[in-house]
Amino acid sequence: MSPPTAVRPALPWVIAGIVMVALSLRAPIIAPTAVIADIREGTGLSAAGAGLLTGLPVLLFALATPLASRVIRRFGPETTIVLCLAGIMAGTLIRSSGPALVVLGGTAVIGAAMTLGNIAVPVLIRRDVPWNKVSSATAAYSATMNVGSMATLLGTAPLAGVAGWRWAIAAWSIVTAVGLIYWVLRRRNAPGAPFSPGMAGKTTGPAAAPTRSPEQRAHTQRIVALLVFAFCGQSAAYYATTAWLPLLLTETRGLAPAASGASASLFQVAAILGAFGVPLLANRTRLSVAAIVVAVFWIILPVGLLIAPQAFVLWSIIGGIAQGGGFTVIFSVIPRISHSDAEAASVSARVQGGGYLAATAAPPLVGWLNTLTGGWTAPLVLVLAATLTYTTGAVTAARLSDRD
């Protein structure tokens, strides 16, 4: 008698769950950036300490991925997401309630909890989303993270003006609480089979053979290595640009801080176009074609800022499309090459572990190059190198996955 096959939840409920998680997977680490001066004044944090409010979670994304992988193997994706959202909510409230050390402690809790969600969502997409909808589901995930980040960035300062910075950054835990309630109910009512390392291809994608040849395993490992390489470039380019583009525009174009921040925000908003553009293009051609288009857009960002900085609005939009599309390309490949939920978790952990280490290092390195050279040419060359790294890894990985 064959083992029971897990029942796939209805796709709208799957997407709704992914969206609710995604709203809390970046916004809590963006919120302090809108009121960083108030936080420093209220806690006595130094400039370096204030930098940890965004740098520490990204570092934990890299360091905590092995733990997240073990959690999802033991408890399954639904329970892991419940733990993720509960941890984010607890960390957000802790961060808003005490002096500098408590603020940093809460930030660490947020980063560790987010890591669980980073690993769990690709597993859910692989397990519960039909093969031909994987890129669209990944696009919804990527776009929602950007929407949540922008809403938080725009809303936190006005809230702080009314209620103070502590209440302003704590208020976003309401969004997390709504997602937590949804996932607690979904976990309780989930009809599917339990998470198992042996559930190879039973719920999504083409049927997978019970075992793979050494050549097939080597092929998969090659794609995984390319994805790690690609995500290192993607993350380094994204976080370096996010951290330094406002200052670059202030110093090179003479923009006021508010204007440079508004112009740089286009880099975040345009990511939505890239996230949804990838599945539209991939459905009409192949994922590798979408990867090539994204790679060209990524390269245009630093090259454009170097040779025609006066067109910075255009380059910000193009770069934003690239960063949203780049994330979608990479995390659309993972479900394609994973033959079980456990393998999807393992691959996701390896890709994100390497990528977020690069993300941790890139912004300080850009700042050091700017200080060393007194200009922005060397930092932009570094961003260009990161985009070329993405190009090499993502285009090759997508091309190889198209053949599977």
C-alpha positions in Angstrom: 0.0 0.0 0.0 1.5 3.4 -1.0 1.9 6.1 1.6 -0.7 8.9 1.6 0.0 11.9 -0.4 -0.2 15.3 1.3 -3.3 17.4 0.3 -2.2 20.7 -1.2 -4.1 23.7 0.3 -6.0 25.9 -2.0 -3.6 28.3 -3.8 -5.3 31.6 -2.6 -4.8 30.5 1.0 -1.2 29.5 0.3 -0.5 32.9 -1.2 -2.3 34.7 1.6 -0.2 32.9 4.2 3.0 33.7 2.3 2.0 37.4 2.1 1.3 37.6 5.8 4.7 36.2 6.6 6.5 38.4 4.1 5.0 41.6 5.6 7.0 40.9 8.8 10.3 39.5 7.3 12.0 42.8 6.5 9.8 45.7 7.8 10.8 45.4 11.5 14.5 46.0 10.7 13.6 48.9 8.4 11.4 50.7 11.0 14.3 52.0 13.2 16.0 53.6 10.2 13.2 56.2 9.9 13.7 57.3 13.5 17.4 56.5 14.1 18.2 60.0 15.4 15.4 59.7 18.0 16.6 56.2 19.0 20.2 57.4 19.5 19.0 60.4 21.6 16.8 58.2 23.7 19.2 55.3 24.3 22.7 56.9 23.9 23.6 54.5 21.1 26.7 55.4 19.2 26.8 55.5 15.4 28.2 52.0 15.3 25.6 50.8 17.7 22.9 52.4 15.6 24.3 50.6 12.6 23.7 47.3 14.4 20.0 47.9 14.3 20.1 46.9 10.6 23.4 45.1 10.4 22.8 42.6 13.3 19.7 41.0 11.8 21.4 40.5 8.4 24.4 38.9 10.2 22.1 36.6 12.0 20.4 35.7 8.7 23.8 34.1 7.8 24.8 32.7 11.2 21.4 31.2 12.2 20.5 29.4 8.9 21.9 26.0 10.1 19.7 26.3 13.2 16.7 27.3 11.1 17.3 24.3 8.8 17.3 21.9 11.8 14.1 23.5 13.2 12.2 23.1 10.0 13.4 19.5 9.6 12.1 18.6 13.1 8.9 20.6 13.3 7.9 21.3 9.7 7.2 24.6 7.9 3.9 25.6 9.6 5.3 25.3 13.1 8.5 27.0 12.0 6.6 30.0 10.7 4.6 30.2 13.9 7.9 30.3 15.8 9.2 32.9 13.4 6.3 35.3 13.8 6.1 34.8 17.6 9.8 35.6 17.8 9.5 38.7 15.6 6.6 40.0 17.7 8.5 39.4 21.0 11.7 40.9 19.7 9.8 44.0 18.4 8.3 44.6 21.8 11.6 43.9 23.7 13.4 46.4 21.4 10.9 49.1 22.3 11.0 48.7 26.0 14.4 49.4 27.4 17.9 51.0 27.2 20.5 50.4 24.5 21.4 46.8 25.5 17.7 45.8 25.5 17.2 47.5 22.1 20.1 45.5 20.7 18.9 42.3 22.4 15.4 42.7 20.9 17.1 43.3 17.5 19.0 40.0 17.8 15.8 38.2 18.6 14.1 39.7 15.5 17.0 38.6 13.3 17.1 35.1 14.6 13.3 34.8 14.2 13.3 36.2 10.7 15.8 33.5 9.7 13.3 30.8 10.4 10.9 32.5 8.0 13.6 33.0 5.4 14.1 29.2 5.2 10.5 28.1 5.7 8.8 30.1 2.9 10.8 28.5 0.0 9.8 25.1 1.4 6.1 26.1 1.5 6.3 27.3 -2.0 8.0 24.1 -3.2 5.4 21.9 -1.3 2.1 23.8 -1.8 2.4 25.7 -5.1 1.9 24.1 -8.5 5.0 23.8 -10.6 3.8 26.4 -13.2 3.0 29.0 -10.4 6.3 28.8 -8.4 7.7 32.0 -10.0 4.5 33.9 -9.4 4.3 32.8 -5.7 8.0 33.8 -5.3 7.2 37.2 -6.9 4.4 37.8 -4.4 6.7 36.9 -1.6 9.5 39.2 -2.8 7.1 42.1 -3.7 5.3 41.9 -0.3 8.6 42.2 1.6 9.3 45.4 -0.4 5.8 46.8 0.1 6.0 46.1 3.9 9.4 47.8 4.0 8.2 50.9 2.2 5.0 51.2 4.3 7.1 50.9 7.5 9.6 53.4 6.3 6.9 55.9 5.4 4.7 55.4 8.4 7.1 55.1 11.3 8.3 58.8 11.5 4.7 60.2 11.6 3.8 57.7 14.3 6.9 58.7 16.2 5.8 62.4 16.0 2.5 61.5 17.7 3.5 58.8 20.2 7.3 58.7 20.4 9.8 56.3 18.7 9.2 53.4 21.1 5.5 53.2 20.4 6.1 53.9 16.7 8.4 50.8 16.2 6.3 48.7 18.5 3.1 49.4 16.6 4.2 47.3 13.7 4.0 44.2 15.8 0.2 44.5 15.2 0.9 43.3 11.6 2.9 40.4 12.9 0.2 39.5 15.4 -2.4 39.2 12.6 0.0 36.9 10.6 0.6 34.9 13.7 -3.1 34.3 14.4 -3.5 33.2 10.7 -0.7 30.7 10.9 -1.7 29.3 14.3 -5.2 28.6 12.8 -3.7 27.2 9.6 -1.3 25.0 11.5 -4.2 23.7 13.7 -6.4 22.9 10.7 -3.7 21.8 8.2 -4.9 18.5 6.6 -1.6 17.6 4.9 0.8 14.9 5.8 3.6 15.8 8.3 6.9 17.2 7.0 9.2 14.4 6.0 12.6 14.3 4.4 11.3 11.5 2.2 8.4 13.4 0.6 10.2 13.6 -2.7 8.2 15.5 -5.2 4.8 14.4 -3.9 3.1 17.7 -3.9 4.6 19.9 -6.6 6.4 19.8 -9.8 7.0 16.9 -12.0 7.2 13.5 -10.5 10.6 12.7 -9.0 12.2 9.4 -9.0 12.8 7.8 -5.5 16.5 7.9 -6.0 18.9 9.9 -8.2 22.1 8.9 -9.9 25.5 10.3 -8.9 25.4 12.4 -12.1 22.0 13.9 -11.1 23.1 14.7 -7.6 26.3 16.3 -9.0 24.1 18.4 -11.4 22.0 19.6 -8.5 25.0 20.4 -6.4 26.5 22.5 -9.2 23.3 24.5 -9.4 23.3 25.0 -5.7 26.8 26.3 -5.8 25.9 28.7 -8.6 22.9 29.9 -6.5 25.1 30.6 -3.5 27.4 32.6 -5.8 24.4 34.5 -7.3 22.9 35.3 -4.0 26.2 36.6 -2.7 26.2 39.1 -5.6 22.5 39.9 -5.2 22.7 40.6 -1.5 25.9 42.5 -1.6 24.6 44.8 -4.4 21.2 45.3 -2.7 22.4 46.1 0.8 25.3 48.2 -0.3 23.0 50.3 -2.5 20.3 50.5 0.1 22.8 51.7 2.7 24.7 54.3 0.7 22.6 55.5 -2.3 21.0 58.4 -0.3 24.4 59.7 0.8 25.8 59.2 -2.7 23.0 61.3 -4.2 23.5 64.0 -1.5 27.2 64.3 -2.2 27.3 63.9 -6.0 24.0 65.6 -7.0 23.7 68.1 -4.2 20.3 66.9 -3.1 18.9 67.6 0.3 18.7 64.6 2.6 14.9 64.4 2.2 15.1 64.6 -1.6 17.9 62.0 -1.8 16.0 59.7 0.5 12.9 60.0 -1.7 14.9 59.4 -4.8 16.6 56.4 -3.3 13.2 55.0 -2.2 12.5 54.4 -5.9 15.1 51.6 -5.7 12.8 49.9 -3.2 9.5 50.6 -4.9 10.6 49.5 -8.4 11.4 46.1 -6.9 7.7 45.2 -7.2 7.9 45.5 -11.0 10.9 43.2 -11.1 9.4 40.7 -8.8 6.3 40.3 -11.0 8.1 40.9 -14.3 10.2 37.7 -13.9 7.3 35.2 -13.8 5.5 37.1 -16.7 8.7 36.8 -18.8 9.5 33.3 -17.7 6.0 32.0 -18.6 6.4 33.3 -22.1 10.0 32.3 -22.6 12.3 30.6 -20.0 13.5 31.5 -16.6 17.1 31.8 -18.0 15.8 34.6 -20.3 14.3 36.5 -17.4 17.6 36.0 -15.5 19.6 37.6 -18.4 17.2 40.6 -18.5 17.5 41.1 -14.7 21.3 40.7 -14.9 21.5 43.5 -17.6 19.4 45.8 -15.4 21.6 45.1 -12.4 24.7 46.0 -14.3 23.1 49.2 -15.7 22.7 50.6 -12.1 26.4 51.1 -11.2 27.5 51.8 -14.8 24.7 54.4 -15.2 25.7 56.1 -11.9 29.3 56.2 -13.0 28.9 57.6 -16.5 25.7 59.6 -16.3 24.9 60.4 -12.7 22.5 63.1 -13.7 20.0 60.4 -14.7 20.0 58.9 -11.2 16.2 58.6 -11.1 16.3 56.3 -14.1 19.2 54.2 -12.7 17.4 53.9 -9.3 14.3 52.6 -11.0 16.2 50.2 -13.2 18.3 49.0 -10.2 15.1 48.5 -8.2 13.6 46.3 -11.0 16.8 44.3 -10.9 16.9 43.7 -7.2 13.3 42.6 -7.1 13.7 40.4 -10.1 17.0 39.0 -9.0 15.6 37.7 -5.7 12.7 36.1 -7.6 14.9 34.4 -10.1 17.1 32.8 -7.4 14.3 31.6 -5.3 12.3 30.3 -8.3 15.2 27.9 -9.0 15.3 26.3 -5.5 11.9 24.6 -5.8 12.8 23.4 -9.3 15.9 21.5 -8.1 14.7 20.3 -4.7 13.3 16.7 -4.7 11.9 16.9 -1.1 10.8 19.4 1.4 13.9 18.7 3.5 16.2 19.3 0.5 14.4 22.6 -0.2 15.1 23.6 3.4 18.8 22.6 3.1 19.3 24.3 -0.2 17.6 27.5 1.0 19.8 27.5 4.1 23.0 27.1 2.1 22.1 29.8 -0.4 21.0 32.3 2.2 23.9 31.6 4.6 26.4 32.5 2.0 24.4 35.4 0.6 23.8 37.2 3.8 27.4 36.9 4.9 28.2 38.9 1.7 25.4 41.3 2.6 26.9 41.9 6.1 30.3 42.7 4.6 29.3 44.8 1.6 28.0 48.1 3.2 31.0 48.5 5.6 33.4 47.8 2.6 31.6 50.4 0.5 31.9 52.9 3.3 35.6 52.1 3.8 36.3 52.6 0.0 34.4 55.9 0.1 36.5 57.1 3.0 39.7 55.8 1.5 39.3 57.4 -1.9 37.2 60.4 -1.0 34.7 59.6 -3.8 32.1 57.1 -5.1 33.9 55.6 -8.1 35.5 52.7 -6.2 32.3 51.9 -4.2 30.3 51.8 -7.5 33.0 49.5 -9.0 32.5 47.2 -6.1 28.7 47.2 -6.7 29.4 46.5 -10.3 31.5 43.5 -9.3 28.7 42.2 -7.2 26.2 42.5 -10.1 28.6 40.6 -12.3 28.8 37.9 -9.6 25.0 37.7 -9.7 25.0 37.5 -13.5 27.4 34.6 -13.6 25.7 32.6 -11.0 22.0 33.3 -11.7 22.0 33.1 -15.5 24.0 29.8 -15.4 21.8 28.3 -12.6 18.6 29.3 -14.4 19.8 27.8 -17.7 20.7 24.5 -16.0 17.4 24.4 -14.2 15.5 25.0 -17.5 16.9 21.7 -18.7 15.7 19.7 -15.7 
